[in-house]
Amino acid sequence: MMKLSMLCCPLLLALPLLAQAIDAGPASPQQQETEGWLLLQSRNLAASPQPQTATPTERELALQRWLKKYRYEIPDFYDPDAGGKVEVKK
């Protein structure tokens, strides 16, 4: 038993060294595109020269939509059967 533990301990300690990390950089063309847009956005390089404004009516509707979410009480416990059934069409 002692020999087994002496063999297992170094192997367990070396295990993290055997794991390989993911290479840096985007993995797919879609991810490259997404990261490019996020970079433009974070550096403010693709901003419109014309400021975007909302009318008072649009602001009021957005505020009402935001306030509407507070009308529903959050339950103390989640009941997974409360939502109904999902029908699968064949």
C-alpha positions in Angstrom: 0.0 0.0 0.0 2.9 2.3 0.8 4.4 1.8 -2.7 1.1 2.6 -4.3 0.7 5.9 -2.5 4.4 6.7 -3.3 3.6 6.2 -6.9 0.2 8.0 -7.0 1.3 11.1 -5.2 3.9 12.3 -7.8 1.4 11.4 -10.6 -1.3 13.4 -9.0 1.1 16.3 -8.5 2.2 16.2 -12.1 -1.4 16.0 -13.5 -1.8 19.8 -13.9 1.4 19.9 -15.9 -0.1 17.5 -18.4 -3.2 19.7 -19.1 -2.8 21.9 -22.1 -4.3 25.4 -22.2 -6.3 26.7 -25.1 -4.2 28.7 -27.6 -4.6 32.4 -27.4 -6.7 34.2 -30.0 -10.0 33.5 -31.7 -10.8 29.9 -32.5 -13.1 30.5 -35.5 -13.8 33.2 -38.1 -17.1 34.0 -36.3 -15.2 34.6 -33.1 -12.7 36.8 -34.9 -15.5 38.9 -36.3 -17.2 39.2 -32.9 -14.0 40.1 -31.1 -13.3 42.7 -33.8 -16.6 44.4 -33.3 -16.2 44.3 -29.5 -12.8 46.0 -29.9 -14.2 48.7 -32.1 -17.0 49.3 -29.6 -14.7 49.4 -26.6 -12.3 51.9 -28.3 -15.2 54.0 -29.7 -13.8 53.7 -33.2 -17.1 53.0 -35.0 -19.3 55.6 -33.4 -21.9 57.4 -35.6 -21.0 61.1 -36.2 -24.7 61.9 -35.6 -25.8 61.6 -32.0 -28.7 59.2 -31.5 -31.5 60.7 -29.5 -34.9 59.4 -28.4 -38.1 61.4 -28.5 -39.9 62.0 -25.2 -42.5 59.5 -26.2 -39.9 56.8 -26.9 -38.3 57.5 -23.5 -41.6 57.3 -21.8 -42.5 53.9 -23.5 -39.1 52.5 -22.6 -39.5 53.6 -18.9 -43.0 52.0 -18.8 -41.6 48.8 -20.2 -38.9 48.8 -17.6 -41.3 49.5 -14.8 -43.7 46.8 -16.0 -41.2 44.0 -14.9 -41.7 45.0 -11.3 -45.4 44.2 -11.3 -44.8 40.5 -11.0 -43.8 39.1 -7.6 -40.7 36.8 -7.5 -41.7 33.5 -5.9 -39.8 32.3 -2.8 -39.3 28.9 -4.5 -39.2 27.8 -8.1 -41.8 25.3 -9.0 -40.7 23.5 -12.2 -44.3 22.2 -12.9 -45.9 25.6 -12.7 -45.1 26.5 -16.3 -47.2 23.9 -18.0 -46.3 21.2 -20.5 -44.3 21.2 -23.7 -45.9 19.4 -26.5 -43.7 17.7 -29.1 -45.1 17.4 -32.6 -44.1 14.3 -34.5 
